[in-house]
Amino acid sequence: MSTSVYTVKGMTCSGCMNKVSTAVNGVEGVEDVDIDISTGQLTVTGRDSLDAGSVREAVQNAGYEVVG
């Protein structure tokens, strides 16, 4: 298992959080998603082969931006 942390720009409510969570949970290899709406921090836990590019793409496809 591996854990990666991303900062997502533009999430302002629980609806935003749910949209991002659903999108990222759809990425192959993702086991768990945790979002702190106050900081925009997205923590993704998954298999060792989890592709960070796919996580970023899922966030972007949900309408948000990964910063940093």
Wavefront OBJ file of the C-alpha trace (Angstrom):
o trace
v 0.000 0.000 0.000
v 1.064 3.541 -0.640
v -0.313 6.910 0.416
v -0.079 10.122 -1.593
v -1.190 13.607 -0.611
v -2.363 16.271 -3.061
v -3.682 19.805 -2.667
v -6.852 20.449 -4.628
v -7.855 23.985 -5.532
v -11.488 25.023 -5.829
v -13.285 22.711 -3.406
v -15.599 24.852 -1.276
v -18.382 22.559 -0.069
v -19.330 18.978 0.682
v -20.720 18.609 -2.852
v -17.291 19.485 -4.258
v -15.686 17.022 -1.882
v -18.065 14.248 -2.945
v -17.446 14.958 -6.630
v -13.657 14.703 -6.201
v -13.933 11.648 -3.963
v -16.128 9.809 -6.469
v -13.797 10.664 -9.350
v -10.634 9.569 -7.529
v -12.250 6.383 -6.210
v -12.771 5.436 -9.849
v -9.022 5.339 -10.497
v -7.634 1.838 -10.757
v -5.712 0.847 -7.630
v -7.328 3.383 -5.282
v -8.349 1.802 -1.982
v -9.281 4.857 0.119
v -9.801 8.602 -0.330
v -9.814 11.178 2.465
v -10.435 14.891 1.902
v -9.965 17.788 4.307
v -12.217 20.479 2.827
v -10.718 23.251 5.003
v -7.214 22.754 3.589
v -8.049 21.188 0.222
v -5.873 18.229 1.156
v -6.632 14.999 -0.692
v -5.085 11.837 0.727
v -5.206 8.787 -1.512
v -4.288 5.288 -0.364
v -3.866 2.520 -2.865
v -1.774 -0.255 -4.264
v 1.913 0.392 -4.809
v 1.269 0.720 -8.538
v -1.092 3.678 -8.058
v -0.544 6.170 -10.890
v -0.317 9.777 -9.660
v -1.056 11.055 -13.165
v -4.359 9.190 -13.181
v -5.301 10.689 -9.812
v -4.508 14.189 -11.080
v -6.484 13.549 -14.256
v -9.508 12.339 -12.252
v -9.432 15.519 -10.157
v -9.195 17.662 -13.297
v -12.030 15.752 -14.972
v -14.153 16.475 -11.890
v -13.557 20.184 -12.516
v -10.833 20.948 -9.984
v -7.100 21.579 -10.032
v -4.259 19.809 -8.261
v -1.696 22.403 -7.186
v 1.918 21.871 -6.242
l 1 2 3 4 5 6 7 8 9 10 11 12 13 14 15 16 17 18 19 20 21 22 23 24 25 26 27 28 29 30 31 32 33 34 35 36 37 38 39 40 41 42 43 44 45 46 47 48 49 50 51 52 53 54 55 56 57 58 59 60 61 62 63 64 65 66 67 68
